[in-house]
């Protein structure tokens, strides 16, 4: 699909400087721009590339004034980075704007769905599922019985949504994610064996939630595992049964949250963080990567380490951690000096 500089400028509320009919059909980095590509300049460290790029169109800030001749047509906007992000979003919507029901696929009895549904081939929709408007369900997806899906939701290829799950509006569930699998519940017996505890709850995902590839969110034993509005989950995250994650919290890859832990609003959690079960994590908490959290955390704390403690204390202590062999050696030398004096 091709767009002219003039068409792009109208989308971004920008001004064209150069050829308004310059056509683009792909995106590129500014240093890798070729004819037919669109790029942007926002970071001053890449300024020199604008004079050598072969990209047909470049988005720049309105404050940019070229000092040499340019081969590229400019689109001048208030903020080039934000404008390019907006364009990426638009491009993604155009690229993924599929409608219709492909075959083979299965829609079971009692299913209702709104306008502009896309259902990819080899997908399965269970009984009594309710699907809103503008929903995209890509090939090889499984939607279990009695699931509710809101409006403007994308469920990408190979994702699985187990029965009774509730998904809000404007959500994205990426390939390989599993929503509503059984929580890890087993009762031990005196002979060393285990019996499974039925997991009869569900998962509730509120509006504007993004769930990365191969992330798993377990259903509650009873009640609900809840992912609140605006949460962003990276790839390969484990959310256990009865966990609740507060609004606008973001969690990086390979983090694991054990059962019944409650995480507050607006938290930022790095990769490979481990949470013990039944904890309460406050609002606006920051936890550095590879930390191990085994206690309740107050609002606004910044933590690092395993087990975690205050980030400032960790940074000070780390100076001593890495110098520990030297400190021990100096201590041993001091002991010898004292013993020799005796």
C-alpha positions in Angstrom: 0.0 0.0 0.0 1.4 3.4 -1.0 0.9 6.8 0.6 2.0 10.2 -0.6 3.8 12.8 1.6 0.7 14.9 1.4 -1.6 12.1 2.7 0.8 11.3 5.5 1.0 15.0 6.5 -2.8 15.1 6.7 -2.8 12.2 9.1 -0.1 13.9 11.3 -1.3 17.5 11.0 2.1 18.3 9.5 3.5 20.5 6.7 5.2 19.2 3.6 8.5 20.7 2.6 9.5 19.3 -0.8 7.6 17.0 -3.1 4.0 16.5 -1.8 3.5 13.6 -4.3 6.6 11.6 -3.1 5.4 8.1 -2.5 6.3 5.7 0.3 5.3 2.1 0.9 7.6 0.9 3.7 9.2 2.3 7.0 13.0 2.4 7.7 15.6 3.8 10.1 17.0 7.1 8.8 20.5 5.6 8.3 19.0 2.7 6.2 16.5 4.8 4.2 16.0 3.9 0.5 13.7 5.2 -2.2 10.1 4.5 -1.3 10.7 4.4 2.5 9.5 6.7 5.2 11.7 7.6 8.2 12.0 10.2 11.0 14.5 12.4 12.8 14.1 13.2 16.5 17.4 12.4 18.1 20.2 15.0 17.4 22.9 12.2 17.3 21.3 11.1 14.0 21.3 14.6 12.4 24.1 13.9 9.9 22.1 11.0 8.4 19.4 13.4 7.1 21.8 14.7 4.5 22.7 11.3 3.2 19.5 9.3 3.6 17.8 8.1 0.5 14.4 7.8 2.2 11.7 9.5 0.1 10.0 11.1 3.1 11.4 12.1 6.5 9.4 13.3 9.5 11.1 16.1 11.4 10.4 18.7 14.1 9.1 22.1 12.9 12.2 23.6 14.4 14.5 21.7 12.1 16.2 24.0 9.5 18.5 22.1 7.0 22.0 23.5 6.6 22.7 21.5 3.4 20.8 20.2 0.4 18.4 17.3 1.1 17.3 14.4 -1.2 14.4 13.6 1.0 11.0 15.4 1.3 10.3 16.6 4.8 7.1 16.5 6.8 7.4 19.0 9.7 5.4 18.3 12.9 5.5 19.5 16.5 7.1 16.3 17.8 8.7 13.9 15.2 9.0 11.0 17.6 5.3 11.1 18.7 4.2 11.7 15.1 6.1 8.6 13.9 4.6 6.6 16.8 1.2 7.7 15.7 2.0 6.7 12.1 3.1 3.2 13.3 -0.2 2.8 15.1 -2.1 3.8 12.0 0.1 1.5 9.8 -0.6 -1.4 12.2 -4.3 -0.8 12.1 -4.3 -0.7 8.3 -2.2 -3.8 8.0 -4.3 -5.8 10.5 -7.7 -4.5 9.3 -9.1 -7.9 8.3 -12.8 -8.7 8.3 -14.6 -12.0 7.7 -14.8 -15.6 8.8 -12.2 -17.9 7.3 -12.7 -21.6 6.8 -12.1 -24.0 8.3 -13.1 -22.6 11.6 -15.7 -23.5 14.3 -18.4 -21.2 15.8 -20.4 -23.2 18.4 -24.0 -22.8 19.4 -25.1 -19.7 21.3 -22.3 -17.5 20.1 -23.0 -13.8 19.5 -20.6 -11.3 17.8 -20.7 -7.7 16.7 -19.7 -5.9 13.5 -16.5 -6.4 11.6 -15.5 -9.7 13.2 -12.3 -11.3 11.8 -12.0 -15.0 12.6 -8.9 -16.7 11.2 -8.9 -20.2 9.9 -8.5 -23.2 12.2 -9.9 -21.2 15.2 -12.5 -22.5 17.6 -15.2 -20.5 19.4 -16.9 -22.4 22.2 -20.6 -22.3 23.2 -22.3 -19.1 24.5 -19.3 -16.9 23.8 -20.1 -13.2 23.5 -17.8 -11.1 21.2 -18.0 -7.3 20.7 -17.4 -5.1 17.6 -14.2 -4.9 15.6 -12.7 -8.0 17.2 -9.8 -9.8 15.4 -9.2 -13.4 16.2 -6.3 -14.7 14.2 -5.7 -18.3 13.0 -5.3 -21.2 15.4 -6.9 -19.5 18.4 -9.1 -21.3 21.0 -11.9 -19.4 22.8 -13.5 -21.6 25.4 -17.1 -21.7 26.5 -18.9 -18.7 28.1 -16.0 -16.3 27.3 -16.8 -12.6 27.0 -14.7 -10.4 24.7 -15.3 -6.6 24.5 -14.9 -4.2 21.5 -11.7 -3.6 19.5 -9.8 -6.6 20.8 -7.1 -8.4 18.9 -6.2 -12.0 19.8 -3.2 -13.1 17.8 -2.4 -16.5 16.3 -2.2 -19.4 18.6 -3.5 -17.7 21.7 -5.8 -19.7 24.1 -8.6 -18.2 26.2 -10.1 -20.7 28.6 -13.8 -20.9 29.6 -15.5 -18.2 31.7 -12.7 -15.6 31.0 -13.8 -12.0 30.6 -11.8 -9.6 28.3 -12.5 -5.9 28.2 -12.3 -3.4 25.4 -9.2 -2.4 23.4 -7.1 -5.3 24.6 -4.3 -7.2 22.7 -3.4 -10.8 23.5 -0.4 -11.9 21.6 0.6 -15.3 20.1 0.9 -18.2 22.5 -0.6 -16.4 25.5 -2.8 -18.5 27.7 -5.6 -16.9 29.6 -7.5 -18.9 32.3 -5.5 -22.1 32.6 -5.8 -23.9 35.9 -4.0 -22.4 38.9 -1.3 -24.5 40.6 -3.3 -26.0 43.3 -2.6 -29.5 44.8 -3.3 -30.9 48.2 -0.4 -33.1 49.7 -1.1 -36.5 51.3 0.8 -38.3 53.9 2.1 -40.9 51.4 3.8 -38.1 49.4 1.2 -38.0 46.6 -1.0 -35.0 45.6 -4.6 -34.5 44.6 -5.7 -31.7 42.4 -7.7 -28.9 43.9 -10.4 -27.9 41.3 -9.9 -24.3 40.0 -13.4 -23.0 39.6 -12.8 -19.2 39.3 -12.0 -17.2 36.2 -9.8 -14.4 34.8 -11.0 -10.8 34.3 -9.0 -8.6 32.0 -10.1 -5.0 32.0 -9.8 -2.4 29.2 -6.6 -1.3 27.4 -4.6 -4.3 28.6 -1.7 -5.7 26.5 -0.6 -9.3 27.1 2.7 -10.5 25.6 3.5 -13.7 23.7 3.6 -16.9 25.8 2.4 -15.1 29.0 0.2 -17.3 31.1 -2.6 -16.0 33.5 -4.1 -18.6 35.7 -7.8 -18.7 36.6 -8.6 -18.3 40.3 -9.3 -21.2 42.6 -12.4 -19.3 43.6 -13.3 -15.7 42.6 -11.2 -14.0 39.9 -7.6 -13.4 38.9 -7.8 -9.7 37.9 -5.7 -7.6 35.5 -6.8 -4.0 35.9 -7.2 -1.3 33.3 -4.1 -0.2 31.3 -1.8 -3.0 32.5 1.0 -3.9 30.1 2.5 -7.4 30.4 5.6 -8.4 28.5 6.3 -11.9 27.0 6.8 -15.0 29.1 5.3 -13.8 32.3 3.5 -16.1 34.8 0.6 -14.7 36.7 -0.8 -17.3 39.2 -4.3 -17.9 40.6 -6.1 -15.1 42.4 -3.4 -12.5 41.7 -4.6 -8.9 41.2 -2.5 -6.3 39.2 -3.5 -2.7 39.6 -4.1 -0.1 36.9 -1.3 1.0 34.5 1.3 -1.3 36.1 3.9 -2.6 33.6 5.8 -5.8 34.0 8.9 -6.9 32.0 9.6 -10.4 30.7 10.1 -13.6 32.7 8.6 -12.2 35.9 6.6 -14.7 38.0 3.9 -13.7 40.5 2.8 -16.4 42.9 -0.8 -17.0 44.0 -3.0 -14.4 45.8 -0.4 -11.6 45.6 -1.9 -8.1 45.0 0.2 -5.6 43.0 -0.9 -1.9 43.2 -1.3 0.8 40.6 1.4 2.5 38.4 4.1 0.0 39.4 7.1 -0.7 37.2 8.6 -4.2 37.5 11.7 -5.3 35.7 12.5 -8.6 34.1 12.9 -11.9 35.9 11.4 -10.5 39.2 10.0 -13.2 41.5 7.1 -12.6 43.9 6.2 -14.9 46.7 2.5 -15.6 47.3 0.0 -13.7 49.4 1.9 -10.4 49.3 0.6 -6.9 49.1 2.6 -4.6 46.8 1.7 -0.9 47.1 1.2 1.7 44.4 4.0 3.5 42.4 6.5 0.8 43.4 9.7 0.3 41.3 11.4 -3.1 41.4 14.7 -3.7 39.5 15.3 -6.7 37.3 16.1 -10.1 38.9 14.9 -9.1 42.3 13.2 -11.6 44.7 10.2 -10.1 46.6 9.3 -12.0 49.8 7.6 -9.3 51.9 4.9 -6.7 51.6 6.0 -3.5 49.9 4.8 0.0 50.8 3.7 2.7 48.3 6.5 4.3 46.4 9.3 2.0 47.4 12.2 1.3 45.0 13.7 -2.1 45.5 16.5 -4.3 44.2 18.2 -7.5 45.2 17.2 -11.0 46.3 15.7 -10.8 48.8 14.9 -7.2 48.0 15.8 -4.2 50.0 15.9 -0.5 49.4 17.5 0.5 46.0 19.8 3.2 47.6 20.9 0.7 50.3 21.5 -1.9 47.7 23.6 0.4 45.5 25.8 1.4 48.5 26.1 -2.2 49.6 27.0 -3.4 46.2 30.2 -1.4 46.3 31.2 -3.7 49.3 29.9 -6.9 47.7 32.1 -6.6 44.7 35.1 -5.7 46.9 34.5 -8.4 49.4 37.5 -10.6 48.4 39.8 -7.5 48.8 38.2 -6.6 52.1 38.6 -10.1 53.5 42.3 -10.2 52.4 42.9 -6.8 54.1 41.2 -8.1 57.2 43.3 -11.2 57.3 46.5 -9.1 56.9 45.3 -6.9 59.8 44.7 -10.0 61.9 48.2 -11.2 61.2 49.7 -7.8 62.0 47.9 -7.8 65.4 48.8 -11.3 66.2 52.5 -10.6 65.4 52.5 -7.7 67.8 51.2 -9.9 70.5 
